């Protein structure tokens, strides 16, 4: 009886390890680009909630800072900030756009998408705005832990795209870092293995 229990526990342990490795591999191997382009029509900045008083959150600041650096380096001629009001009443895209303009980006080069409530909708509504403006390609900026999920979504689109990671804000904290990467890895793996639920926002 004891030997059977030991074998069972060993089998469970191997299954847990194999599942963990599969999740890690699935998360880390999401494509970061579908093109060799180095210049794009626009830079899409994926949203996250603003502070409760409407000020940019630390993650919004890091994403916008990275995107503005890319814009000023000539990576694209326009910037598209996406995100509606999700966890509070402030439109994420507008908060980030205002910050970008304070950093020196001309208002004429800035577009705000204000409907999206999650990453799937971020990509969907941004693509609709790209089509309206005749833009054919995009660099997509977000926090590093968020990009694999964005990449899984972007694989459903056929325009040229590339992911660009913004650094994590400091201090981020080890506990929070583990939590967000664990959550994103599991969610991204679920999407890669089992696909999206029926959604009008996925092509």
N, C-alpha and C positions, 0 to 999 in steps of 0.2 A: 504493500500500500504506500509506504513512504517513498519507494523508488518511483512509483507512478506519479505521485505528487511532485517530486523533483523534476521529472521529465515534463510534466504539464507546465510547471513554472518556468522551466528553461525554454519551452516552446513559446510561452507567452512573452518572455523577455526578448527572444529573437524576433517575434512578430512586432513588438514595440520598436525595437531598434530598426528593423527593416522599414517600418512605416515612417519613422522619423527621417531616415535617410532619403526615402522616396519623396517626402514633403520638401526637404531641403533642396534636393536636386531639381524638383519641379519648380520651386520658387526661384532658384538661382539661374536656371537655364531659359527663362523667358527671353525672347529676342528683344534687343534694345533698339533695333532699327530694321527697316525694310528697304533701305536705300543707301547709296554712297554719296548722296548730296551733302554739301557742306554749307549751302545757303538755301534758306527756305522763305516761302512767302510770308509766313507769320510764326510767331512764338506763342504757343498756347500755355498759359499758366493755370494749373489745376487748383481749384479752390479748397480752402479749409476755413473753419469758423473764425470770425473776428472776436475780439474781446467783448465782454458784455456792455462796455461803454462805447463800442463802435471803433475803437482803435485797432490797428493791425495786430494780430497775434504774432508771437515770435516765429511761428512756422510760416505765416504769410510773409513776414519780413524777409526770411531767408529765401523763400521761393521767388519773391519779387526781386530781391537783390541779385540772385543768380540770373534771372531772366533779363534784367536790365543790363547786366554785364554782357550777356550774349547779344542783346540788341545793339549796344554801343560798339561791340566788336564786329558788327556787320553781319551777324548770323541771319538776320531777317529784317524786312522793312516795316513790319507791323507787329503789334502785340495784342493778343486776345486773352482777356482775363475772364475765367469762367467760374460761376458759382452763385446760386441764389441764396436767400436766407434759409439756413438750415437749423442750427442750434439756437439762434436768436433772430432778431428782426433785421439785422444788417446784411445787405447783399455783399457776399464775399467778393465777387468780381469787381464791384465798384470800389470797395475798400482797397483792394490791391491796385486797381487802376489809379486811384487818387495817389497812392504811395509812389507808384512808378512815375507819375507826372512830377511829384515833388523831387524825384531823383533825376529829373531832367529829360524824360521822354516826352516828346511833343504830343499834345492832346489829339492832334490830327492822325497820329499813328496808333492810337489806342482804341480798342473796341471792347465793350463789356457784354458778356453773356450773363443774364440775370435769372435764368429759369432753373438751372440744374440743381438737383438735390442729392446727387451721388456721383460717383466717378463715371458710371455708364452714361448718365445724362450729361456730364461734363463733356465727354467726347462727342456724343450725339448732337447736342445743340451747338457746340463749337464747329462741328463739320457743316451743319446747316448754314451757319454764318459764313464759313469759308466759301461754300458754294455760292451764296448770294453775292459775294465780293470777287468771285473769280479766282480765289486763292487755291492753289493746287497742292501745296506741301506745307508741313509744319514741324517745328521742333517743339516737343512737349516737355515742360519743366514741372517737376514736383519734388517732394522729399524722396530721398533714396529708397526708403522702405515702401513707398507708395507706387514706385514705378513698375515693378513686376505686374501688379494688378492692372495698371494702365496699359501695359504692353499686351496683356491677354485680350483686353478689350480692343485695342488698336489693330490686332491681327484680323479683326472682322472688317477692317476698312482697307481700301486699295490705294489710297493716296500715299505719296511718299512721306514717311514720318521717322523721327528719331527721338529717343528719350534723352533728357539731360537732367542729372541729379543735382538738386540743391542740397547743401550741407545741412545736417541736423542742427537745430538751434542749441546754444550753450547757455546754461547747463541743461541737458536733456534728461539725465538721470538713468542709471543702469536698469532700474526696475521698469521704468517706462519704456526704455529701449527694447528690453526683452519682450514686454507686453505687446508693443506695436508690431515688432517683427514676427512674433508668434501668431498674432491675429491675422496679419497680412499673408503670411506663408500658408496658413490653413485655408484662408478664403481664396487665395490665388490658386492653390492646388485643387480646391473643389471646382473652381471654374474651368481649369485646364482638363480635369479628368471627366467631369460630368456636364460641363457646358452651362449655359445661362438658362434660367427659367424663361418661359415665354415672356418676351418683353417687346414693346413697340419701339424701344430705344436701342435695339441691337439689330444690325442689318441681317 
